């Protein structure tokens, strides 16, 4: 596998500990909330292939049908703790509703009557695609032996999926946050296979601050996987929201049990994640994000972004403190023809890429209008 960043150490090892809770209250969560063989399949399909040194299964979901020349295919890429379930309700095999449900469906920006929408679970994930939960060649789960993967490896796996589906070029590749990293990598590494591109709330390369925040999360998981993932989620979730929103929503309110209301809020999200995600996958994907740099071995970020030939829209969120808009402005300035940075206005911080669906839908509509009429 290709290295993500030679300066980032591999996860020092995550062993399952089913007896430790992620929170100070409530019942003990499972050691992993990831999908496992024997669980309900839900809407998933699988492609099976291989990357160098790694047998590969990719779980993916689709909406709509490909047209005759498969020119209507749209690739939707999820963020860190997302999965292939972009649209739809909670059902057996899918513990959470679609994370961009407002974008996919009749009359919506990604209408299955017009578009063939494909959403894979990322390499290293825990919802059906090969990751630390999967069996290694010796039959035992990979666990901490799972090879270190980069965003480029993840895109290489998705290229194999596109080949399997007979898609020579995507009409559009869309992604926010970690999904935006992969969308951008698609457009840089496979320019002839991406006709249009939406990069939302994502950088061209992870910053020192991003890596520092992630490092604290990785150390927490290394110390105690299950409880540590809860700590990691708390750290991450603060960076996903904005200070004004937290102040308005919680202030210094104290609950009857003596805890601050905002602490209870973070506990809730930590416990919720434990029931649908895997600590080892969290570590693998976080390391991949730390290593994200489209300019590595390509002459730098600006030179790499100059490779993009897709019609491109780059958008940031005005209240995002994880990936502030100046990081997206760097992309918009360097991608040929990208034009001005678009700004999603929201009090919700980084999470606005999931919450402000109406504003995101307008960006998708605009992007796809250019595919319908390339003039």
Number of C-alpha atoms within 10 A of each C-alpha: 13 12 16 23 19 8 9 14 10 20 20 13 15 22 16 16 14 14 12 17 21 28 21 11 11 10 11 17 21 21 22 23 18 21 21 15 9 6 12 13 16 14 17 20 15 15 18 14 14 12 13 9 9 14 14 20 21 26 26 22 19 23 21 18 16 21 12 7 10 18 18 23 27 28 21 23 26 26 19 16 19 22 26 27 28 26 20 17 14 13 12 12 16 22 16 17 14 19 19 21 17 20 22 21 17 11 11 15 22 23 16 19 13 16 24 22 25 23 23 28 27 32 28 28 29 29 32 28 25 25 28 26 27 23 15 17 11 7 8 10 15 18 20 19 14 23 19 20 23 27 30 23 21 20 21 18 20 23 17 18 22 19 11 12 14 12 19 16 21 22 26 28 29 23 23 27 24 27 24 26 29 32 28 32 25 25 25 24 18 17 17 15 21 26 23 24 30 25 27 31 31 29 28 23 19 19 16 10 11 15 17 12 16 20 18 14 23 27 18 19 26 19 15 19 29 33 26 23 29 28 24 25 24 21 17 18 18 17 19 19 20 22 17 14 15 15 12 9 12 15 13 13 13 14 12 8 7 8 12 15 18 19 13 16 13 20 19 17 15 26 26 16 20 25 16 20 23 27 31 31 27 24 31 24 25 21 25 25 25 24 24 24 24 27 17 14 9 14 10 12 18 17 15 22 25 15 17 27 21 23 22 26 24 27 26 27 27 22 25 25 16 24 25 18 24 14 18 23 20 17 26 22 17 18 23 16 15 18 15 12 18 18 18 23 15 19 19 22 27 29 22 25 23 16 16 18 15 14 15 22 18 13 20 20 15 13 21 24 11 15 17 10 7 9 5
